[in-house]
Amino acid sequence: MMAQSSYAPPTQAIAVIAPQFCTPYPVDLTVTEKTLSITDGDYAVTDINGNIVFKVKGKLFSLRDKRILLDAAGNPIVTLQQKVMSAHRRWQAFRGDSTDSKNLLFSVKKASLIQLFKTQLDVFLASNTSEHTCDFHVKGSFFERSCTIYLGNSNVIVAQMNKKYTAKNIVLGKDAFGVTVYPYVDYAFITALIIMLDEINKDRDGGD
């Protein structure tokens, strides 16, 4: 029987983007992909009351896949960009709307090249230049649209995501994910990570 303590949430703030996004209580968010929207953004992130927390906009006609996470007022928080010539389909996150290397916050890559049914991602903070051990890891299933985010290579869960089915989403052809972010964990960071996960999983052949 596994000790319950191994699944206990962190008790100290994990602020990857900013401490203001860490709370002493769980945060439940819904991430909805706007499949037909151009002006309003590619994703909308709402709280349990339906209020906009973040918006995610894409860069049209960009040479690289690129997304910008904005707060409710439209201020850029982090820019997500796919790295060119990356064997593991690596994405990088930069502070604000810059993609300058000095503003790098973290990067995400597939743990292995070929992932057909399961998704496993390694997350490295910018300070972890050696990348011998990941700072977070993600395990999930693309087909089930479900994943769990862990601290390092441990069993400590920092967030969980599951597919969210509603009649409205089905009619409108939207993908929606319910995300529970554990206490003291940066929910802007988790949101950015979920967007990266979704973008990486859109490459269904798993070959890059």
RAURTA-V195604 format. One record per run of one state. SS is the DSSP state (hx for helix, st for strand, lp for the rest). FROM is the first residue (numbers start at 1). TO is the last residue. Records with the same first field share a line. If there is no record, write none. Layout:
SS->FROM-TO, FROM-TO
This chain:
lp->1-3, 8-13, 15-18, 22-26, 34-42, 47-51, 59-65, 72-75, 83-90, 96-100, 111-117, 126-135, 142-145, 152-156, 164-166, 173-174, 182-184, 186-186, 202-208
hx->4-7, 19-21, 101-103, 167-172, 187-201
st->14-14, 27-33, 43-46, 52-58, 66-71, 76-82, 91-95, 104-110, 118-125, 136-141, 146-151, 157-163, 175-181, 185-185
